[in-house]
Amino acid sequence: MNQHVAALLGLEQQLRKAGSLAQLFYTIVNQTHQCVAYTQSVLVLGEENGRQRVVAVSDIPAVDYTSPFVAWAERLSRHLSAQKGSGQPSVLTPGEVPETLRHDWQDMAPGQLLRVPLYAAAQDGRMLGVLLLFRAEPWPEQERGVMEHLAGTMGHALFALQRRSPFNTLLQRLRQRRAWWLLGLLLLAVMWLPVRLSALAPVEVTAREPLVISAPLNGAVKQLEVDPNQQVQTGDPLLSFEDTELANEHEIAQQALLLARAELKTAQQSGFMDPTQKARLAELESRVRLRQAERDYARSRLDKATVTAPGAGIAVLGDPNEWKGRPVNIGERIMLLADPDAVEFEVMLGVKDSIALTPGAEVRVFLDSAPLSSLSASLHLADYEPQRTPDNQMAYRLVARLVDGQGLSKLPRIGTRGTAKVYGERVSLFFYLFRRPITGFRQWLGW
């Protein structure tokens, strides 16, 4: 078999065995030397009217796109593609290109160029790229015929491997200027789509209009009679205060009353004989009434030492042991009595995430105990001023209530926490995505 024919068949076999585009690029720019001699080989991919990019250079493992030679090769390929030449391999010299390309050509590459277009016959002859072969000797007709034959094989191999990577065609389309304009217009149109402004915030299930159990007097708590979440009825004891001092005060007031009554009775009996005693009756009667009021006040304080439930509900409080022996002031809240069938949601919306809200705004509640389901609620009220949260953050307090008609078999337990999504007015997608950056940028600029 002729040596040239064997080299041609061997190169075609290597092109068919290429398993990736990178392997194919290497074979085209380096192994083609087995069939035709050249000094430098450059493979440029891209359509005639699109962007053309150097993907492989002979004897170089990776293309350096900052290299002057690569930049010049891309400019040369674009210029030659714009000349609308035939699909056959063509020979060019520096004298056939503009002055800017000619000057660099003389410094960077030999003077004889064989331009070999690579087409995909399966796609109606669509141009896939160009193979540029440089050398100093002229290109005879025989070698041009060999490269014309190889161009069909190379184009088919490029077509086959690019079909295995569908994203390559998409990227080539996107690289075209028209596609970028269309993509930009589409993105601009999408940015004006109306969406609902929303914000995420922590939420907690709280009691709706609970009964507040506060300290009726100044003193120390002796013991709590209920446990957290315990069901209580009206009149059940809730807590007791240290009553030793209160009992002593009541006993002293009782003895003082008995003494005042005895003095009044003595004055009444001796008033018939002694006019001075009769004159003291009004004073002693007033003293008896005073001692009786002091006794009644001491009795009421002693009765308050045991606090009972003013209504039915469940006890909402912390650790009962923390209240034992703890001094409290009158009016200080100790616990709540809540109706388990009347709950609401307390949302702490951070200042940085605050949005314009109106009463009745939609709220979606995602509780940690049921992360796969959500509850529908509506905004009931929102504080005008932010308050400091336990984690030292400033947040607005929002109260949301359940929407009727959800068919819940069981209401969420008081104290359950989760995340709430609060919905505001409709805005553009651009404002929805860039609201926080715009706010931060404006605060940085100071306007």
Secondary structure, 3 states (H helix, E strand, C coil): CCHHHHHHHHHHHHHHHCCCHHHHHHHHHHHHHHCCCCCEEEEEECCCCCCCEEEEECCCCCCCCCCHHHHHHHHHHHHHHHCCCCCCCEEECHHHCCHHHHHHHHHHCCCEEEEEEEEEHHHCCEEEEEEEEEECCCCCHHHHHHHHHHHHHHHHHHHHHHHHCHHHHHHHHHHCHHHHHHHHHHHHHHHCCEEEEEEEEEEEEEECCCEEEECCCCEEEEEECCCCCCEECCCCEEEEECCHHHHHHHHHHHHHHHHHHHHHHHHHHHCCCCHHHHHCHHHHHHHHHHHHHHHHHHHHHHHCCEEECCCCEEEECCCHHHHCCCEECCCCEEEEEECCCCEEEEEEEEHHHCCCCCCCCEEEEEECCCCCCCEEEEEEEECCCCEECCCCCEEEEEEEEECCCCCCCCCCCCCCEEEEEEEEEEEEHHHHHHHHHHHHHHHHHCC
